[in-house]
Amino acid sequence: MSGVGIVADDLTGANDTAVQFAREGWPTLLSLRPDGRPAPVDGVLAVCTDARALGDEAVDVTAAAVERLRDAGVGRLYLKLDSTLRGSVAGQVEGALRAWSARHPDAVAVVCPAYPAMGRVVADGVVLAGGRRLEDGPAGRDPVTPVRTSLLADLLPGSVHVPLPPGGDPGALADALARAGAAARVLTVDARDDADLARVAGAVTRLGPRVVPAGSAGLALALAPRWYPGSGAPGAGTAPRPVADGPVLVLVTSLHQVAREQEERLRVEWGSAALHLAPATADLRDARSLAAWSAAHVPDGPLPEVVVVTAPLERAEGRGDAGRTVAAALADLVAALHAAHPARAVVVTGGDGARALVDRWGCTGIAVHGAVVEGVPHGLLVGGEADGLPITTKAGGFGEPGTLVRAVAAAAAVRAPSR
């Protein structure tokens, strides 16, 4: 078994890709300190670049992450892209190829963001989510990294699209990719269903480690058993045992429409049995403002079983530093709640919130165990003030309206009260 390196542009994406390998029996760690020199890899090591909204800087940031993984001895590289291709996709692919070419001069990227289980497919070089073009759905209205086109040729200038050959033989696709790779370094392929993804994964595996597969957790799911045919991780699909009897702390920083619908469903399901904390942007501008707001809104006594902390929607007007300031302040609030009432688990929706929270606690990694539901990984925090605390993360745009309800119930090992 040779090690696998995963480079993702946000923390929730790194986690939901790493979990696909954990479920196949790979020892898997999501490193939260990618600037350090990683130890030699024996299993899967995932790192997060936070490069989604970086623009041209994404090239260098991604290349640096790949270089560190390459120097740690990973035998294969997976580049995790957002399944709706938000953000600096072209820069991430370019950076990954630049660094991987130092080991494999003939390196090529095979890009397929499909995740059929989540309604994301690629057909004739067009990416669809829920049957709609990206620009016509929530991804097109993303307040930070809106997607303006669904055409892979436009999102990845200079790429070559390779149609799936007739039949299901991955060897035929591997031959077609090899021919196209002689003239282009970035190749795109279709995948309308899981069978197509399996064929792409088979072709990538046949072509060897010079190929950098780039896609969502869907392609990772298809690759994990082919790169290392394990027997499945014990307990995959179940949450770690809670370490305390306290509340489940739910942090929602994603501004995605899907995330907000899921958060609303969660609050409806729990009703008055849950505490909802929703400070405004002005309440989060500094420590004094947050302290004053908390004194007025956080109960002095015991907390209910579920506490939902929600980022203000008005922060959509402030990007970059403003968004990070909000996420950091909310992480401070969650950390204060945990210090006063030790949580049994935390559930985070939004990569910026997950990053802010683990940084606030000084965690060095997440030991990835499995998924409570498809696309919603769980594990245990490693290091820092919250060492051993169960954590579940969910990308903002993933899932059905009830996904967050199911994730919280699974992480808490409790059921929503009947009302």
C-alpha positions, 0 to 999 in steps of 0.5 A: 500500500502506498500513501494517498494525498488529498488536497482540498480547497476547503475543510469540509471538502477535505473531510468528505473526500477523506471519509471515502477512503476511511470507509474502505479501511484506509487509515485516514487523517485530515491534517489541520496544519498543512504549513508544517512538514508532514510525517511520511504517509502510511495511509491517507493524508488530507490537507486543506488549502482554503484556496476556493476564493483566492483567485490567482493565488490558488495556483501557488497555494495548491502547488505548495500543498502538493509539494509537501505531500509529495515530499512526505512520500505519497504515491498517488494524489487526489485533487478535491474540487467543489462539485459545483465548481465554485471558486478557483478551480482552474488555478487549483488544477494548474498548481497541482499539476505544476507540483506533481510534474516534479515527480511525473514530468508527463503528469495530466489531470483528469477532471470529473466533478460528478457526484450522482448520489448528490445530484451532480452529473457531467453530460457532454462537458456540461455540469448539472446540479439537480438537473439544472445548469450551475449558473441557474441554481444555488451555485450561480447565486453563491454570495462569495464564489458564484458560478457563471457557466456550466461548461467545463471548457470555459471553467478550465481554459485549454482543457480537452474533453474526452467522450466516454467510449461506447460500452463499459470497458475502463480500458477503452477510456484509459486508451482515449485519455492516454491519446488525449494526454499526449497533447493536453495536460487537463482532460475532462470526462463525463459521468452521468451515473455511478457506473460512469464514475466507476469507469473513470476510476478504473481508467485513472487507476490503469494509467497510474500515479502520473494522473491526478484525478480531480473531482468531488467526493464522488470520484474519490468514492469510486477510486478508494477501493481501487487504489487499496481494496480494503474490507471496509472500516469497522463501524463506518456509517456510525458516529463516534461514541459521545464523550460527554452528556452535554449538548450537541453544538451546531455551527452554521456559517455557510450562506448557501441556500441549501444549508439555510433550508437545512438549518431551518428544518432542524430548528422546526424539528426541535422547536422550543427544545433547541436553543437558537443563537443568531447574533447580527454582524454588529454583535460580532465585530469585536470581543466586547460586542460578542460578550455583551450579546452573549450575556443577553442571549446565552442562558446561565443554566444548563443548555438544551440538547441541541444548540444552533449557532447561525451566521448572519446572512447580511455578511454576504455583503462582506467577503474575504476578511469580513467573512473570516472575522464573522466565522472566527467570532462564532467559533469563539462563541461555540468554544465558550459554550463548550468550555461552560457546558462540555459538548457531546459532539459538534456539527459544522456546516460551512468550511469557513466555520469548520476551519475557524473552530478547529483553529480556535481550539488549536486542533492539529487534525481530524481522525476520520472514521466514517459518515453519518449519512452520505456526504456528511463525514464524522471523526474525532478532533486531534490535539488542542483544547477539544482533543477527542471531541466527536465532530461532524462536518457538512459542506453547505451545498450538500444534501436534502432538507432533512440532511442536517436533522439526520446528521445531528441525530446521528452525532448526538445518538438522540432523536428529535423530540416528537411534537 
